[in-house]
Amino acid sequence: MTGPLNQLRIVELGHVIAGPLSAALLSDFGADVIKIESPNRTDMMRDLGPKAEDGVGVWWKTLGRNKKTLSLNWKSDEGRDVLRKLVEGADVLVENFRPGVLERGGVGPDTLHEWNPDLIILRVSGYGQDGPMRDVPAFGRAAEAMSGLAHLTGFTDGPPMHPGFPAADSTTGLMGALGIMLALFAREKGSARGQVVDLAVFESLLRLMDYPVPALTGANHSPRRNGLRQPMDFAPGGMFRTSDGVWLTVSAGSAETAQRLLRAVGGDALADDPRFSTLAEMSSHMTVVFDAINDFVTQRTLSEVEAEFARHDAVASRVLNVEDITTNEQIRHRRDIVSVEGEKTKVIGPIPHLSATPGALRWLGRPPGADSRSILHDLGFTKERIAALCEAGHVSVEDEEGTA
């Protein structure tokens, strides 16, 4: 393995998206991830969604990327002994069960830190490990509702909406990876040994939503959903459709870029209008600005809009569908869509791009138990002991030597 994290070992007890994505993101940069699944029940992501030609779920192919798979009943005494050996040599353990599951299985943080005082434990749950909602069941959509994201998404007179991807779970995966790296940094600096990273799914989005809370508490302004216009309506822009049916998002994040935008859609008369001299003034007359942009875009083709915007160095971006994404020249140039030898399925490559220690895709999601035999062998288990564990149902093995 290569990459800046090639000496990092992660034991993953997670399932579905949030926790496993944290491990997957770090695996892109060399972390040795051992994913543990029950011999009787594999991660549901193997079966959720469409399947590739080889019968494997495409979602699993990317969430299981670069990971070794171990089929282990870690709740049995024998299985817990295997888990202990893994933890003793690991840097990180990731889990995203409901609060209390690890403790009831006899492997709560106190036990894990007895086995390995330096272990970083990422605990992902719907509402956190404490508080009045600790035991309330939750999925990503509940987190999107609680964070305020759903409230701010949609048309003004329409219902709240969820985004078109699992925003809460995906954001939590990213935030979980950040939490792991922060704890590892603290351990390296000697300011802490093993830490528990307690991450609620709703908190990840809450942190990134950021603006609404200070807007309300500091300026008594409560943001509302705004349809095709800018969500906060403090700068000109929104979503518009050209005369040849192409959707564009138009935006300006500063007074200077806003002036360029106004000059592109309305010439000097609009750009020099005193009502639009500052962003604050524009926000007071945003309906006029929005209508001017809408009239300009809807009466012109995509090429005409792009040419005029380019002439004024204004910002507009075509809304890409998935087919567009896979053929886009910039995305292709950046090598952001990759695969591995022998695989037709392509996935998003390691991001961000590091100049000296870039990430790499080594393999896509492997079958359950594909690495059980080699992992147990590396832990010092003999062939006879491995066979006994398989026969008793504590472990299952599926590799080049066959299924046991």
N, C-alpha and C positions, 0 to 999 in steps of 0.2 A: 504494500500500500504506500501511496505517496500523499503529500499534502501536509499542511501545517499541524494537523491534529492526528498524525499517523501513530502516535504513541498513546492515544486516548482510547480507553475501553469503556463502552456504554452497555449496560444491561437494560433492555427495554421490556417492561411488563405492560406497556400501553396497548391500546387497541383503538380502532377507528382512525381519527385524523389528528387531533390536537397533540397528544403526547408523541405518537409515532412521527409526526412531521418534524418535531424538534430534533429527534434522533436522525431523521433522514437528512435534514439540513446540515448537520455536523458530519454525517457520513460522507457527504459530498467532498469534504475537505480532509478525508483520511481517517476519521474516527472508526474504530473497530466496533461495530454495533452487533450485539447478539440479541435477536428478537425471540422472546419466549412466548409460545402459544400452548394452550392446553392440548394434550393428545386427542381429546374428545371434541374440542370446539376451537376452530381456528378463527383468526381475525375476520370479521364480517366484510372487511374491505376486499377480501379475495373474491367475494361473490357479488358485491354491490356494483351496479352499473354495467355498461356493455363489456363484452369479452373480446379479446383479440382472436385471431385465427387459431392460435394454439389452445384456446379454451380458458386462458388465464384472464382475469379481470384487469382491464387497463389501469384502473385506479390503484390496484394492488401493485402493479408493475412499477409505478413511480413511488408510492409510499414505502414499498419494500426494497427500494433500490439500495444497493451496496450493503445490505444487511445479511448477516448469517441467521439461519433459522434453527431454533431448538424447540422440539416438542417436549414439554416438561410439565408435569403436575406438581407445581411448587408448593401446593397445600398439603401434600402427604409428607410424612417424616423423611422418606428416602428422597423425595423430590426437593424438600427443603434443604437437605444436605448438599445436593447438587447446587442449588441456588447459593448456599453459603460459600461454596468453593468459588463460584463465579464472582460473588460480591467481594470476596477477600482480594481478588486480583483486579477489581474494576475501579474506575474513577467516578463513574456516574451511574445512577439508576433512575430510570424514567418510568413513572406510572400515572395512569389517568383513570383509575377506578373511582367509584363513589367513596367519600370519606369513610374510613373505618374498615374497608375491605382488607387492606394490608394488615391491620392490627388483628382482625379476626383470624387471619391466616397465620398469625404468629410471626410476622416479619415487618412489624411497624418500624419507624425510624430508630427507636431506642435499640431494638434488636439488630437492625442493619448497622448501626454505628458501633455496637459491640463487636460485630464481625469485622468492620472496617471503619475506624474513626475518621478517616479522611474522605469517606464517600460523600459525594454530592447527590442529593435526592431531589429530583424534580417531581412535584406532586401537582397534577392538573385535575381540577374538578369544576363542576358547574359554578358553584358559589364560594369556594374556598373551604379550608379545613376547619374553620370556626365561624361563629356568628349564627344568628337566628335562622338563616336559610341553608345552613350547612348540609342538612340531610334532604333537602328538596331536590328531586330529580330534575335534570336539565340537559338540554342539547344545545347545539350552536344557535338555533333560531331563538331559543329563549334568551340567550345572551345578547343576540342582536336587538331584541326587544328591550332588555333591561339597560343596555348601554346607551340607548337613544338613537342608534343607527336606523332602526326601522321607522321611528317617528319622523326622521328627517329625510327619508327616502320616499319619493312618489310625488304625485301632483297635489297642489294645494287643497283642492276640494275632493281628493280621493283618499283611499285608505292608506295606512302605513304599508311599506313594502320591504321585503327582504331583497338583498342583492342577488345577482345571478351566479354566485359561487358561495361556498361555505366560509364566509368572511370571518366569523367568530373563531371557528376552529383553526383556520389557516393563520390568522393573526396570532392566535395563542401559540401555535407551533413556532412562529418566529420569535415571539416574546419568551417562550420557554428556552429556546436556544440561547437568547441573550442572557437569561437568568443563569443558565449553566455556565456560560463563559465568565460572567461576573463572579460567580462563586469559585470557579477555578482560578481566576486572577487573585481573589482574596486568599485562597489557599496557597498559591505560589508566593505571594508577598508575606505570608506568615501571619496575616491578621485574622484568619479563621481556618479551622480544619474543615471537616465535613459540615455542610450546611443543608438545610431543607429549604428548597425554593417552592413556596406555596403560591400557586397561580390559579386564580379563578378565571374561567373562560370569559365572563362578561368584563373582567377588568382589563383584558388586553385591548378590547375595542374602546372601553371607557377612556383609557389613556390616550389612544390615538384620536378619539373624537375631540378631546381637549377644549376646543373653543367654546362650546355652548355653556359650560359651567361658569367660566369667568365672564362671559357675556351677560349672563343672568345676574350673577352676584356682584359684578363690578359696574355694570351699565344698565341693569334692569331691562335687558333685552333678551327675549326668549325666542331663539330661532325656530322657524317652522319649515316644513317641506315646501319646496319652491318649484316643483315640476321641472321644466326644461331650462329654467334660469339658474344662475349661479346659486348654490345652496344658501349662502349667507347674504347674497344680494348687496355686497359692498363693492363689487367691481364688475364692470361690464362683461357679459359673456352668456353662454348657455348652449343649448343644443338646437341646431337648425338643419333643415333639409333643403338641398339644392334643387333646381328645377328639373334635373335629371335623376332625382331620387336618391341622392347620396347624403347620408347624415354626417354632419360635421359638428365638432365641439369647438367653440370659440371662447377664448379666455384672455384676460389681461390682469396681471397681478400687481401692477404699479401704475402711477399716474403717467409715466412716460409711455409704457406699452399701451395703456388705455387710449392715449392721444393718437398713437399710431393706428390703433384699431378704428377709432372714430374717423380718422382721415381716410382710411381705406374704404369704409362703407358710406361716408357722407361728405367727403371732401373737406376743404378748409372751413366751409360754413358750419358744419357740425363740430369739427374739432376745435374751432375757435369760439364756439358759443360760450358765453360766460357761465352758463349753467353747468358746464362740464370742465371747469378749470382745475378742479381737484377731485380726488376719489370721493371725498365727503360730499361734494356738490353732486357728483354723478349718482351717488347712492340715493339722493333725494329725488332724482328724476330718472330712476332706473327704467321705468316703463317706456319712456321716450327713447332711451338708448336701446333697449331690447327690441322695440318695434323697428328702429332704424336698421339694426343688424339683420333682423328677420326679413325685412323688405329687400335688403340688398342680396342676401343669400338665396332666398326663395325665387328670385327673378333671374338667377344666373346658374349656369352649369358648374360642375365641380371644377373643371379646368379654368373657367373664367374667374371663379372665386379665388382659387389657389394663385392664379397669376396676379390678381390685384393685391392679395394679402402679401405675396412675396415682394411686390414692388414697394410696399410700405413697411416691410419687416414686421407684420402683424402675425398673431398666433392663431392658427386653426389646424385641427387635426381630424382626419377622416376616421370615422368609427369603424374599426376592423372587426370582421367576424373571424371565426376560427380558421376558415380556409384562407383568409387574407393573412392572418398571423403566420401560418406555416409557409407562405410564399413571400413574405415581406423582405425586401432586400436588406434593410437595416438589421432586422432580427437575424437574418441569415449571415450577414457580415459579422455580427457579434457572436456567432456560434451559440445562440441561446436555445436552440432546439437540437437535441443530440440523441444518439442511440448507441447501442453496443453491437458488436459483431454477432450476426446470426439472429438479430431481432428486427422485425419490421416496425414494431411500435417505437415511436419517438417520444421523448419527454423534454421538459424544460431542463436545461443544463445547470450546472453549479453557478450560483450568483451570490455574492459579487465576484468580479474578475480580479484576481490577485496577480500582480506582475511576476513575482518570484515563486510563489507557492500556490499555483491555481488548483482549483478543485477538479475532480474527475469522476466520471461515471464508469464504474467497474462492471456492474451487472444490474439487471432489473430484478424485480421481486422474485424470489426463489420459492420452490415448493415447501410445504410445511415439513419440518424435520430434516431438510436437506443437509444440514450441517451438524445434526445431533451427534453422529458418531465421532466426527473429528473434534468437536468441542469437548466431548466427554473424554476422549483420548488425551487431549491436551491438558485436561484437568487431572490426569493420572489414573483414570479408570481403566481397568483391564477389559479385554474383549468379553471375558466371562461375566464381569460385573455389569457391563453394558447390556449384554444379552439378558441377564437376570432382571435388570430394571425394565427392559422392554417387555419381558414376559409378564411381569407384575403390573404392567400398565402405567408405570410412573414416567416412562419415556417412550417415544416412538421415533423410529429412524426410517428415513427414506433417502438413500443416496446411491452411489454407484455400486455398492455391495448388495443392494436390494432393500426391500422393506422388512423390518423386524418388529 
